[in-house]
Amino acid sequence: MKLGYRYKLKPTTKQKATLIEWLNLCRRQYNYRLAERFRWWESTRTPINACPLTASIVPVETIYQNIPEYRVQVRDGRKLDKNGQPITKKGDKHPNIIDGYVQWLTVQLADLKNTKKLFPEYKSVHSQVFQDVIGRVETAFSNFIKPDKNGNRAGKPKFKGLHYYKSFTYSQLKNKHIQSKHINLPGIGNVEVIFHRPIPTGFIVKLGTIKLEADGWYISLSLEDKSIPQEDEEIRPTIENSIAIDVGLERFLTRDDGSYVEIPRFLRKSAGRMSRLQHRKSKLPNGSKDKQKLYTAIAKLHQKIARQRLNFHFTTAYKLFDKADVIFVEDLKLKNLIRRNKPKTENGNFIPNGQSSSSGMNKSWLDAAHGAFIQILQWVAWKLSKSVVKVDSWGTSQFCHACLNKVPKTLSDRWHSCDCGAEINRDENSAILVKSVGLGLALRKTAPRGKSSSATQLSTGVLCADANAS
């Protein structure tokens, strides 16, 4: 089992200066190594619309300039074979260029020695910290050039400005570095830490990430105990041990029994104070101490809002699991709900597309953060050995939970009224249907895409939806 614990650090003034200096050096190294990758990447490519007779092609010797063909291993490897002998040994040669592609991770890791020789200020930074910087560059660039399992790629990595590189990591922190009221950070010394909860017995500290936030320094410890299995237990859902929820903006969530949780609207409630701080900041000259104080106050207010929302999500998740072992939720595409509306044209002119009203709704969706809540709900379920089941949301708001007949509604219709006599809140009706579909009590018969079905007479226990239902 793996866990992550976060603690507040209380460094001295000298230690704060060292931490800030390390952040700056890590940021400079990150930007340099990223630029190194981009230079090689751009030099090996020619625009697809360029004529091969006129296109400027970088010579091969320039492409692989200052990149050694092989690297020699300086010590035995840590991985052992069946006989207990190291798989790789001192003196082994490993190629840095395979099929024309540079193995940048190993090349840049090996080049850190030269960096410390050329720039003595880098010698003060622990080697693990710089190795993690190279790892971050590798991850960012690999996500950019290599598609994931769905064929999607991440955006182009950006160079980090002064206020956009806020953390560094010790990749091999150990339990021996943890003391009663201090943590021994290699290269920095004993830093006072507030252990508001003890590290669980049997867990081993694997790494630690130091991060600068609006109200000070924090350390996040990655803990692991291999003796505890991580397999999820399969729980068979029943009517008694399961509940269903429907999320929305009128209410944060509505359960199938009719109970609901109101939206706290933390961002909306703090909007007035945020606006006043922003207005005062805009009137002050750049670089002044008073303006810097307002920057800090605004950052702390954003941090407070985020923490309030996170605490609300965790509290709500634990309360839900106090009453059930399985929770059914709609499998919503939440990113689609906050997209900008497509522009509309008429006779070559742009006409209103409803983006103004949509922007306010998008802000409310982001304030509620239902996507983050579902992730927290899944994490709490894993921690408590319980289960979260996602149910296809297609049609759940358009049918009656009692007779399963279709009852079309627009987004503004908040009350479900059916000819069978069912009178109920729209969200509660959807939650009941989500539970019915999750338990298999209501089954869908879907018509082919693009072809609507006019069938309204349904057999008992069968939910029939057409392709136009939403």
C-alpha positions, -999 to 999 in steps of 0.1 A, spaced: 0 0 0 12 35 -8 2 66 11 10 103 9 14 124 41 19 162 41 34 182 69 42 219 76 78 229 78 92 257 100 126 265 86 149 291 101 157 323 82 190 308 69 173 276 59 146 296 40 173 314 20 188 280 11 155 266 1 148 296 -22 183 294 -37 178 257 -45 145 264 -61 161 290 -84 190 267 -93 165 238 -100 144 261 -122 175 273 -142 186 237 -147 151 226 -158 149 254 -184 184 246 -197 177 209 -200 144 216 -217 160 239 -241 186 213 -249 158 189 -258 141 214 -280 172 223 -299 178 187 -308 141 181 -315 139 211 -339 172 204 -356 160 169 -367 128 181 -383 119 200 -415 85 217 -421 62 194 -441 55 222 -467 92 230 -472 108 222 -505 136 196 -500 158 215 -524 156 248 -505 150 236 -469 179 242 -445 189 208 -431 212 207 -400 244 186 -406 245 153 -388 277 162 -370 259 193 -356 229 173 -345 250 150 -323 275 176 -312 289 171 -277 269 138 -273 293 109 -265 285 77 -284 289 55 -253 288 60 -216 309 38 -192 293 26 -160 313 38 -130 298 13 -104 279 -19 -102 242 -17 -107 217 -21 -79 195 -47 -96 206 -83 -90 200 -115 -109 189 -148 -94 224 -156 -81 226 -123 -63 251 -107 -88 246 -73 -102 230 -73 -137 251 -44 -149 287 -41 -137 314 -14 -135 331 -8 -168 301 -18 -190 295 3 -220 260 16 -229 251 34 -261 238 70 -258 224 69 -294 201 41 -305 187 41 -341 195 78 -344 176 88 -312 195 102 -283 189 86 -249 185 120 -233 176 108 -198 210 90 -193 229 117 -213 216 146 -192 220 127 -159 257 119 -168 262 156 -177 253 168 -142 290 163 -132 301 187 -158 275 212 -148 288 213 -112 324 217 -125 314 247 -147 291 263 -122 303 259 -86 270 272 -71 253 240 -82 276 220 -59 255 230 -29 224 213 -42 220 176 -33 225 152 -62 191 136 -57 174 169 -62 191 176 -96 184 140 -107 147 146 -101 149 178 -122 161 157 -152 133 132 -145 107 160 -146 121 172 -180 119 136 -193 83 132 -182 72 166 -196 89 160 -230 79 123 -233 42 133 -227 46 158 -255 61 136 -282 46 102 -273 8 97 -274 -10 79 -245 -31 48 -249 -59 69 -264 -37 85 -289 -36 119 -272 -5 139 -265 2 166 -239 9 202 -249 43 216 -255 63 219 -223 68 255 -211 98 272 -196 93 279 -159 92 315 -148 103 328 -114 70 320 -97 62 288 -116 87 264 -102 77 258 -65 91 224 -55 120 200 -55 122 163 -45 145 140 -26 141 108 -45 157 86 -18 145 100 15 146 74 43 130 68 77 163 76 94 159 112 83 126 115 103 131 125 140 106 134 167 102 171 159 126 175 130 134 161 96 170 159 84 171 172 48 205 164 32 223 195 23 200 217 44 201 202 79 175 196 106 143 215 98 115 218 123 83 201 112 48 199 126 39 162 128 1 166 132 -2 128 127 24 101 131 37 80 103 19 46 104 39 17 118 54 -5 91 55 22 64 88 31 48 95 67 36 103 65 -1 107 102 -12 99 137 0 89 167 -20 95 202 -5 70 228 -18 66 266 -13 30 277 -9 14 310 0 16 305 37 50 288 40 69 256 33 55 220 33 69 185 28 50 157 12 62 122 21 55 92 0 50 61 22 49 24 13 42 -8 31 45 -38 8 30 -62 33 -5 -46 28 -20 -57 -5 -34 -31 -29 -60 -52 -46 -95 -38 -46 -121 -61 -30 -151 -68 -52 -183 -59 -34 -216 -72 -49 -240 -43 -48 -275 -48 -35 -304 -25 -28 -295 -25 9 -257 -18 7 -258 7 -21 -268 43 -27 -268 65 -58 -261 102 -62 -268 128 -89 -245 159 -90 -256 193 -102 -255 230 -97 -289 235 -79 -276 211 -53 -242 197 -49 -255 161 -49 -289 145 -44 -293 109 -31 -318 84 -42 -336 86 -9 -343 123 -14 -317 138 9 -293 163 -6 -262 184 1 -262 221 -7 -234 237 -27 -211 256 -4 -200 281 -31 -167 290 -15 -154 309 -45 -186 329 -48 -186 338 -11 -151 351 -13 -155 369 -46 -162 403 -29 -130 402 -9 -111 389 -39 -123 418 -60 -114 444 -34 -79 430 -31 -74 430 -69 -87 466 -72 -63 478 -45 -34 459 -62 -41 474 -96 -36 510 -82 -1 504 -67 31 507 -87 49 476 -98 77 464 -76 64 482 -44 64 463 -11 27 471 -6 18 455 -39 39 424 -30 19 421 2 -14 422 -17 0 395 -40 6 374 -9 -29 382 5 -46 372 -28 -26 339 -29 -35 331 6 -72 337 -1 -70 314 -31 -53 288 -9 -80 291 17 -108 286 -9 -90 255 -22 -86 240 12 -122 247 22 -133 229 -10 -110 200 -4 -122 196 32 -158 197 21 -152 170 -5 -135 147 20 -161 153 47 -189 146 22 -173 114 9 -168 99 43 -204 107 53 -217 89 22 -196 58 29 -209 57 65 -243 47 50 -233 24 21 -206 1 8 -213 9 -29 -220 43 -44 -234 46 -79 -224 79 -98 -231 91 -133 -201 88 -157 -202 125 -167 -179 141 -192 -173 171 -169 -148 188 -193 -175 191 -219 -196 211 -195 -171 239 -192 -162 243 -228 -167 276 -246 -197 277 -269 -191 274 -306 -194 307 -325 -226 312 -346 -227 331 -378 -256 344 -400 -250 360 -434 -213 362 -426 -218 380 -393 -214 366 -358 -245 364 -337 -250 358 -300 -241 322 -290 -250 323 -253 -213 324 -241 -220 352 -217 -245 332 -196 -225 300 -201 -194 317 -186 -212 322 -153 -224 285 -153 -188 274 -161 -176 293 -131 -201 276 -109 -191 241 -122 -155 249 -114 -164 262 -80 -183 230 -71 -154 209 -86 -175 177 -91 -146 161 -110 -123 164 -81 -150 152 -58 -155 120 -78 -117 113 -76 -117 119 -39 -148 96 -36 -129 68 -54 -98 73 -32 -119 71 0 -136 40 -13 -102 24 -19 -90 33 15 -122 20 32 -122 -12 10 -155 0 -6 -166 7 -41 -176 34 -65 -194 23 -97 -198 47 -126 -230 44 -146 -237 57 -181 -256 90 -177 -273 88 -211 -310 93 -207 -312 92 -169 -328 126 -167 -353 119 -194 -372 89 -180 -395 83 -151 -381 61 -123 -416 46 -116 -429 36 -150 -397 40 -171 -416 60 -197 -398 89 -214 -406 124 -199 -387 150 -220 -373 179 -200 -352 209 -208 -323 221 -185 -346 246 -169 -372 220 -159 -363 211 -123 -394 191 -114 -403 157 -127 -440 151 -134 -451 120 -151 -485 108 -163 -482 78 -140 -486 101 -110 -449 104 -101 -441 139 -88 -405 143 -76 -375 165 -78 -357 160 -111 -323 152 -95 -339 127 -71 -355 110 -101 -322 108 -118 -305 94 -87 -331 66 -85 -326 58 -121 -289 57 -117 -292 31 -89 -317 11 -109 -293 10 -139 -264 2 -117 -282 -27 -101 -295 -40 -134 -331 -34 -124 -335 -10 -154 -319 -21 -187 -313 1 -217 -323 -7 -252 -305 19 -273 -314 27 -309 -286 31 -335 -269 64 -335 -286 89 -357 -319 69 -358 -344 78 -332 -368 53 -317 -405 62 -311 -412 33 -287 -427 45 -255 -444 13 -243 -417 -4 -221 -416 -38 -206 -413 -41 -168 -378 -34 -156 -365 -22 -190 -354 14 -196 -356 22 -233 -338 53 -246 -334 66 -280 -303 82 -295 -317 117 -291 -323 114 -253 -300 134 -231 
